[in-house]
């Protein structure tokens, strides 16, 4: 009987040892890295939430179908150097308040550069005034062609002034100032008035000299011209 109890105790110990070994080995397998073959590994790290802004300087705008259609139309007029059709298309840009759409304004700039290089830079005042007036008359908000028209009118006025033709010079100065106040027009008009005042004084016509001085006095002009007017005013005893 005692022998049987020892035998049973021995068997139980063996079973416990086997069970313990099984549990240890099974636990090691559980802790071991999984086989990466054919196993999808998911990234569980926290994503980087810092926004990285792309460089959009050369990126195209998200144009609407209407804008794309107008872009094509503008491109055709630029390629054809058709200023009349270009002005009509450009009017649509400003009417729709799309002057911030860079693709559209880039074409305006391209046409302006062409006109400036082809006419203004080469001294072709006739065509410089012609094309700038075509665009300005339809789209006065288009500042590039407005400026081209202003400097062309000023050049015509300066040419007249240098040739002693004050009527022509004054006419071009007034054309500029009718568009908007610009120093090109105001200073040209001041030069015409100063010339008239000096002629009046030389001829002894003080009253007319005072009238011409009063006419130009309130205009915003360059500092050197203002100094000349101050000197003339002293000569007139004012």
C-alpha positions as CSV (number, residue, x, y, z in Angstrom):
1,X,0.0,0.0,0.0
2,X,2.8,2.3,0.9
3,X,4.6,1.4,-2.3
4,X,1.5,2.4,-4.3
5,X,1.3,5.8,-2.7
6,X,4.9,6.5,-3.5
7,X,4.3,5.4,-7.1
8,X,1.3,7.8,-7.4
9,X,3.3,10.6,-5.9
10,X,6.1,10.1,-8.3
11,X,3.7,10.1,-11.3
12,X,2.1,13.4,-10.1
13,X,5.5,15.0,-9.7
14,X,6.4,13.9,-13.3
15,X,3.2,15.3,-14.6
16,X,3.7,18.6,-12.8
17,X,7.2,18.8,-14.3
18,X,5.9,18.1,-17.8
19,X,3.1,20.6,-17.4
20,X,5.5,23.3,-16.1
21,X,7.9,22.7,-19.0
22,X,5.1,22.9,-21.5
23,X,3.9,26.2,-20.1
24,X,7.4,27.7,-20.1
25,X,8.0,26.7,-23.7
26,X,4.6,27.9,-24.8
27,X,5.2,31.2,-23.1
28,X,8.5,31.7,-24.9
29,X,6.9,31.1,-28.3
30,X,4.2,33.7,-27.4
31,X,7.0,36.2,-26.6
32,X,9.0,35.5,-29.7
33,X,8.7,37.9,-32.7
34,X,6.1,36.8,-35.2
35,X,7.2,35.6,-38.6
36,X,7.2,38.6,-40.9
37,X,6.6,36.6,-44.0
38,X,3.0,37.2,-45.3
39,X,2.2,39.2,-42.2
40,X,0.9,42.8,-42.5
41,X,2.6,45.1,-40.2
42,X,0.5,48.1,-39.2
43,X,2.1,51.4,-38.2
44,X,0.6,52.2,-34.8
45,X,2.8,55.2,-34.1
46,X,1.3,58.6,-33.7
47,X,1.2,60.5,-37.1
48,X,3.0,63.8,-37.5
49,X,0.3,66.4,-37.3
50,X,2.6,69.3,-38.3
51,X,1.3,70.8,-41.5
52,X,3.8,71.0,-44.4
53,X,2.7,73.6,-46.8
54,X,3.6,73.0,-50.4
55,X,5.3,75.6,-52.5
56,X,2.4,77.1,-54.5
57,X,4.3,79.8,-56.4
58,X,4.2,77.7,-59.6
59,X,1.2,75.6,-58.7
60,X,-1.8,76.1,-60.9
61,X,-4.9,77.7,-59.4
62,X,-8.1,75.7,-59.1
63,X,-9.7,77.3,-62.1
64,X,-13.4,77.1,-62.7
65,X,-14.7,76.0,-66.1
66,X,-15.5,79.7,-66.9
67,X,-12.0,80.8,-65.9
68,X,-10.5,78.0,-68.0
69,X,-12.5,79.1,-71.0
70,X,-11.5,82.7,-70.5
71,X,-7.9,81.7,-70.1
72,X,-8.0,80.0,-73.4
73,X,-9.6,83.0,-75.1
74,X,-7.0,85.4,-73.6
75,X,-4.1,83.1,-74.7
76,X,-5.4,83.1,-78.2
77,X,-5.6,86.9,-78.3
78,X,-2.1,87.2,-76.9
79,X,-0.7,84.8,-79.4
80,X,-2.4,86.7,-82.2
81,X,-1.3,90.1,-80.8
82,X,-4.9,91.1,-81.3
83,X,-5.3,94.0,-78.8
84,X,-9.0,94.7,-79.6
85,X,-10.0,91.1,-78.7
86,X,-7.5,91.0,-75.9
87,X,-9.1,94.1,-74.3
88,X,-12.6,92.5,-74.6
89,X,-11.3,89.3,-72.9
90,X,-9.4,91.3,-70.3
91,X,-12.6,93.2,-69.5
92,X,-14.2,89.9,-68.5
93,X,-11.4,89.3,-66.1
94,X,-12.0,92.6,-64.2
95,X,-15.8,92.5,-64.4
96,X,-15.7,89.1,-62.7
97,X,-13.1,90.3,-60.2
98,X,-10.6,87.7,-61.3
99,X,-7.7,90.0,-61.2
100,X,-6.1,87.8,-58.5
101,X,-6.1,84.7,-60.7
102,X,-2.5,84.5,-61.6
103,X,-2.9,82.5,-64.8
104,X,-5.1,85.3,-66.2
105,X,-3.0,88.2,-65.0
106,X,0.1,86.5,-66.3
107,X,-1.3,86.8,-69.8
108,X,-2.1,90.5,-69.2
109,X,1.5,91.0,-68.1
110,X,2.8,89.1,-71.2
111,X,0.8,91.3,-73.6
112,X,2.0,94.4,-71.7
113,X,5.6,93.4,-72.0
114,X,5.2,92.7,-75.7
115,X,3.7,96.1,-76.3
116,X,6.3,97.9,-74.2
117,X,9.3,96.1,-75.8
118,X,7.9,96.3,-79.3
119,X,6.7,99.9,-79.3
120,X,7.6,102.0,-76.3
121,X,11.2,100.9,-75.9
122,X,11.8,101.3,-79.7
123,X,10.3,104.8,-79.7
124,X,7.2,103.9,-81.7
125,X,4.9,106.4,-79.9
126,X,2.2,106.0,-82.4
127,X,1.6,102.3,-81.8
128,X,2.4,102.6,-78.1
129,X,-0.4,105.1,-77.7
130,X,-2.7,103.2,-80.0
131,X,-2.5,99.8,-78.2
132,X,-2.5,101.3,-74.7
133,X,-5.5,103.4,-75.5
134,X,-7.4,100.4,-76.9
135,X,-6.9,98.5,-73.7
136,X,-7.4,101.5,-71.4
137,X,-10.6,102.6,-73.0
138,X,-12.2,99.2,-72.3
139,X,-10.4,98.3,-69.1
140,X,-9.2,101.4,-67.2
141,X,-8.6,99.2,-64.2
142,X,-5.8,97.4,-66.0
143,X,-2.9,99.4,-64.5
144,X,-0.2,98.1,-66.8
145,X,-1.7,99.5,-70.0
146,X,-2.9,102.6,-68.1
147,X,0.7,103.3,-67.2
148,X,1.9,102.6,-70.7
149,X,-0.6,105.2,-72.0
150,X,0.5,107.7,-69.4
151,X,4.2,107.6,-70.1
152,X,3.4,107.7,-73.9
153,X,1.3,110.8,-73.5
154,X,4.0,112.3,-71.3
155,X,6.6,111.7,-74.0
156,X,4.4,113.4,-76.6
157,X,4.0,116.3,-74.3
158,X,7.7,116.5,-73.5
159,X,8.5,116.5,-77.2
160,X,6.1,119.4,-77.7
161,X,7.5,121.3,-74.7
162,X,11.1,120.9,-75.9
163,X,10.0,122.3,-79.3
164,X,8.4,125.3,-77.6
165,X,4.9,124.1,-78.4
166,X,3.2,124.8,-75.0
167,X,-0.3,124.2,-76.4
168,X,0.6,120.7,-77.4
169,X,2.4,120.0,-74.1
170,X,-0.5,121.3,-72.0
171,X,-2.9,119.2,-74.0
172,X,-1.0,116.0,-73.3
173,X,-0.6,116.9,-69.6
174,X,-4.3,117.4,-69.3
175,X,-5.0,114.1,-71.0
176,X,-2.9,112.4,-68.3
177,X,-4.6,114.2,-65.5
178,X,-8.1,113.4,-66.9
179,X,-7.2,109.7,-66.5
180,X,-6.0,110.1,-62.9
181,X,-3.6,112.3,-60.9
182,X,-0.1,111.3,-61.9
183,X,3.2,113.2,-61.3
184,X,4.0,112.8,-65.0
185,X,1.0,115.0,-65.9
186,X,1.3,117.4,-63.0
187,X,5.0,118.1,-63.5
188,X,4.5,118.6,-67.3
189,X,1.7,121.0,-66.6
190,X,3.9,122.8,-64.0
191,X,6.7,123.2,-66.6
192,X,4.2,124.7,-69.1
193,X,2.9,127.1,-66.4
194,X,6.4,128.1,-65.3
195,X,7.3,128.8,-68.9
196,X,4.2,131.0,-69.3
197,X,4.8,132.9,-66.1
198,X,8.4,133.7,-67.1
199,X,7.2,134.8,-70.5
200,X,4.6,137.0,-68.9
201,X,7.1,138.6,-66.5
202,X,9.5,139.2,-69.4
203,X,6.7,140.9,-71.3
204,X,5.6,142.9,-68.3
205,X,2.2,141.2,-68.1
206,X,2.1,140.8,-64.3
207,X,-1.6,140.1,-64.1
208,X,-1.4,137.2,-66.6
209,X,1.6,135.9,-64.7
210,X,-0.4,135.9,-61.5
211,X,-3.2,134.1,-63.2
212,X,-0.9,131.4,-64.4
213,X,0.7,131.1,-61.0
214,X,-2.6,130.8,-59.3
215,X,-3.7,128.1,-61.8
216,X,-0.8,125.8,-61.0
217,X,-0.1,126.6,-57.4
218,X,-2.3,123.9,-55.7
219,X,-1.0,121.1,-57.8
220,X,1.2,118.5,-56.2
221,X,4.5,118.8,-58.1
222,X,8.1,117.9,-57.6
223,X,10.2,119.8,-55.0
224,X,12.4,121.6,-57.6
225,X,9.3,122.9,-59.4
226,X,7.8,124.0,-56.2
227,X,10.9,125.9,-55.4
228,X,10.7,127.7,-58.8
229,X,7.1,128.6,-58.2
230,X,8.0,130.0,-54.7
231,X,10.7,132.2,-56.3
232,X,8.3,133.4,-59.0
233,X,5.7,134.2,-56.4
234,X,8.3,136.4,-54.6
235,X,9.0,138.2,-57.8
236,X,5.3,138.9,-58.2
237,X,5.2,140.3,-54.7
238,X,2.8,137.7,-53.4
